[in-house]
Every structure is written in C-alpha cells, then in structure tokens.
C-alpha cells in the first residue's frame, strides 16, 4: 500500500493506493467529516480517436448532493488510462462551507497526487 497525504489551507487529503494483483484500489478521504461520496470503476481501452493510445471507460456511482464524483472520476480515469490498469476509487472529502477556491485547491492537490502515483506504478 502507498499512502499520500497532501494539504493546502483547510484542505487535507489522504490517498491510499492498494495494489490488487495488476489492478488498483484507491481510497481518497479528508475534510471535516468522513463519508463516502462516490465510487468509480475505470477499465483501460484503446482511445476512440487514436487506437494506438490508451484511454479508459469510467463508471460512476455517487450519492446525490456530493461533489466527490468529479474528484473520483478524474483520479480513476487518469490512473486507468496512464497505467493501463483497472482502477476503483472510493472518495469521501467533506468540508463544511467549502468555497469555490477550496474546491479548486482539492482538484489541484489530486492532480499532483495522480502524477506521484503514476511515477510509483
């Protein structure tokens, strides 16, 4: 298991990456209250625009009212396409009274974490 802790201001994110054979399970948590806001599953496939490139098909199961699907979908899809692995993500990041700037901070923290994960695998 690989664990990444990252933060900016109130945004504190913990990411656990668990190899499952050739595939990955990723758990993203943080914020002020633990919860599961979204679950995704991505499967790599040839790109529709260029069959020589790898893309992914991503399915999302989320709970109404949560924004975690953007974060989970991005991490799941990016890791699956870049690593050519099946990837499942469970994401729960809740921050009371979050601002649009803080949502952007979370997105940037996750982008940085994805690059770190890709380098590791």
C-alpha positions, 0 to 999 in steps of 0.5 A, spaced: 500 500 500 502 507 498 499 512 502 499 520 500 497 525 504 497 532 501 494 539 504 493 546 502 489 551 507 483 547 510 484 542 505 487 535 507 487 529 503 489 522 504 490 517 498 491 510 499 493 506 493 492 498 494 495 494 489 490 488 487 494 483 483 495 488 476 489 492 478 488 498 483 484 500 489 484 507 491 481 510 497 481 518 497 478 521 504 479 528 508 475 534 510 471 535 516 467 529 516 468 522 513 463 519 508 463 516 502 461 520 496 462 516 490 465 510 487 468 509 480 470 503 476 475 505 470 477 499 465 483 501 460 481 501 452 484 503 446 482 511 445 476 512 440 480 517 436 487 514 436 487 506 437 494 506 438 493 510 445 490 508 451 484 511 454 479 508 459 471 507 460 469 510 467 463 508 471 460 512 476 456 511 482 455 517 487 450 519 492 446 525 490 448 532 493 456 530 493 461 533 489 466 527 490 464 524 483 468 529 479 474 528 484 473 520 483 472 520 476 478 524 474 483 520 479 480 513 476 480 515 469 487 518 469 490 512 473 486 507 468 488 510 462 496 512 464 497 505 467 493 501 463 490 498 469 483 497 472 482 502 477 476 503 483 476 509 487 472 510 493 472 518 495 469 521 501 472 529 502 467 533 506 468 540 508 463 544 511 462 551 507 467 549 502 468 555 497 469 555 490 477 556 491 477 550 496 474 546 491 479 548 486 485 547 491 482 539 492 482 538 484 489 541 484 492 537 490 489 530 486 492 532 480 499 532 483 497 526 487 495 522 480 502 524 477 506 521 484 502 515 483 503 514 476 511 515 477 510 509 483 506 504 478 
